[in-house]
Amino acid sequence: MFSTHAATFIADDGVAVSWTSSVSAQVTNGLMLFDQPDSDIAGGEIKSREYLVTFETAAWAGLKRSEVLTIGGVAYKLRTDPDLGSDGVFSSVKLSKV
């Protein structure tokens, strides 16, 4: 369903992201969905902020663990390799603020 409209789906709520590949030095600019959900840890005693992006898999080929994205002028490092969604059209990954 989303495969033919993936870019449109991301465009509705996406934020501008820039990535310079550590392998090729190629710069990729585009849109991703950026979330900052809070997580409860220690039985709800502590709140922890997570950073997560969801993106069209094909538009960000080569993105991998430890690469750095710039979102709103802030650098974020990928904590893991992107997790391919069940449909393969979208991927997501958790980030750490650099």
Sequence and secondary structure as in RCSB ss.txt:
>XXXX:A:sequence
MFSTHAATFIADDGVAVSWTSSVSAQVTNGLMLFDQPDSDIAGGEIKSREYLVTFETAAWAGLKRSEVLTIGGVA
YKLRTDPDLGSDGVFSSVKLSKV
>XXXX:A:secstr
  TTTHHHHHHHH EEEEEE TTT  EEEEEEEEE  EEEETTTTEEEE EEEEEEGGGGTT  TT EEEETTEE
EEESSS EE TTSSEEEEEEEE 
